[in-house]
Amino acid sequence: QVQVAESGGGSVQPGGSLRLSCVVSPSTISDYAMGWFRQAPGKERDLVAGLSRDGSNKYYTDSVKGRFTISRDNAERTVYLQMNSLKPEDTAVYYCAASRSTYYSIVPGQYDYWGQGTQVTVSL
């Protein structure tokens, strides 16, 4: 049984930073392509950042390029999403997803395992 768990959400002011973490167990991150999705009220669940299974390719949606960074640790167990210069429109529940495919996908249905989500709120 594979479990995905994300953490690190919280409430920050515009311009602030947060670092989200995601752990896949019992497998390692290198077994999966990883995606960070977010879903705001009334909106679709959209891919924010993706990481290929071997870690060689990354994806960022246009709205977060230059502000967000996806990475993984040396042990290949944890994937991170560093979020800087946060904006109110970044407010959403952020989900970590794992896919046994080689590459990330913008389609949520392509992912095999999902975390429960962590709330990120950016407001004054």
Secondary structure, DSSP 8 states (H G I E B T S, - for coil): --EEEEE--EEE-TT--EEEEEEEESS-GGGSEEEEEEE-TTS--EEEEEE-TTS--EEE-GGGTTTEEEEE-TTS-EEEEEE-S--GGG-EEEEEEEESSSS--S-GGG-SEE---EEEEE--
